[in-house]
Amino acid sequence: MSLKKDKQKVLGEVFDDERVKSFLDYQAPKGVSTDFHLLEKAYRGMNIDNFVTFLNFFTEAGYDLNATNPEGQTLKQVAGEHGHGAEYVVALTTAGAA
């Protein structure tokens, strides 16, 4: 007997502005910078086009692009360690990350 999946995986999903802005509402776990957590959630959950839009909302809301994780790394540093992260590093740099 095989089981059917409840949900289909959606690849390349494009979010509207409200969905992109909803990523500003996540609560960070204890000990994690809210700013870093929001950036990381967007990085892991959005394609590059949505991420660029998110960065505009993120900076307009006054959040810090250079926030660090508990290990002291910025998202730009973390993304730079990932094979698929190059476009995200460029987007972060363009948005003003150091």
C-alpha positions in Angstrom: 0.0 0.0 0.0 1.4 3.4 -0.9 0.6 6.6 0.8 -0.3 9.7 -1.1 1.4 13.0 -0.2 -0.9 15.7 1.3 0.8 18.5 -0.5 2.6 19.0 -3.7 6.0 20.6 -3.6 5.9 24.0 -5.3 9.1 25.0 -7.1 9.7 28.5 -8.4 6.7 30.0 -6.6 6.3 33.7 -7.1 5.0 35.6 -4.2 2.9 38.8 -4.3 4.1 41.8 -2.3 1.9 40.9 0.7 3.4 37.4 0.8 6.9 38.7 0.6 6.2 41.2 3.4 4.8 38.4 5.6 8.4 37.2 6.0 8.9 40.3 8.2 6.5 38.8 10.7 8.5 35.7 11.8 9.7 35.5 15.4 13.3 34.6 16.0 14.2 31.8 18.3 15.8 32.7 21.6 19.4 33.7 21.2 19.1 34.6 17.5 19.0 38.1 16.1 15.6 39.0 14.7 17.1 40.8 11.8 19.4 37.8 10.9 16.5 35.4 11.4 14.2 37.3 9.0 17.0 37.5 6.4 17.7 33.8 6.7 14.0 32.8 6.4 13.7 34.8 3.2 17.0 33.4 1.8 15.9 29.9 2.4 12.2 30.4 1.3 12.4 32.7 -1.7 13.7 32.6 -5.2 16.1 35.4 -6.1 13.5 37.8 -7.5 11.3 37.5 -4.4 14.4 37.9 -2.2 15.4 41.2 -3.9 11.9 42.5 -3.3 12.1 41.3 0.3 15.4 43.2 0.8 13.7 46.4 -0.2 10.9 45.9 2.4 13.5 44.8 4.9 15.6 47.9 4.6 12.6 50.2 4.4 11.5 48.8 7.7 14.8 49.7 9.3 16.3 46.2 9.7 20.0 45.5 9.6 21.4 43.8 6.5 24.6 43.1 8.5 23.0 41.3 11.4 24.8 38.2 12.5 23.9 34.7 13.6 25.0 33.2 16.9 28.3 32.2 15.2 29.0 35.8 14.2 28.3 35.4 10.5 26.2 37.7 8.4 23.8 36.2 5.9 26.1 37.4 3.1 28.9 35.3 4.6 26.6 32.3 5.0 25.2 32.6 1.5 28.7 32.9 0.1 29.5 29.4 1.5 26.6 27.9 -0.6 26.9 26.9 -4.2 23.6 28.5 -5.1 24.2 31.6 -2.9 26.1 33.8 -5.4 23.1 35.6 -6.7 21.9 36.2 -3.1 25.3 37.6 -2.1 25.1 40.1 -5.1 21.5 41.1 -4.0 22.7 41.6 -0.4 25.7 43.7 -1.6 23.5 45.8 -3.9 21.0 46.4 -1.1 23.9 47.7 1.1 25.3 44.8 3.0 28.9 45.1 4.0 
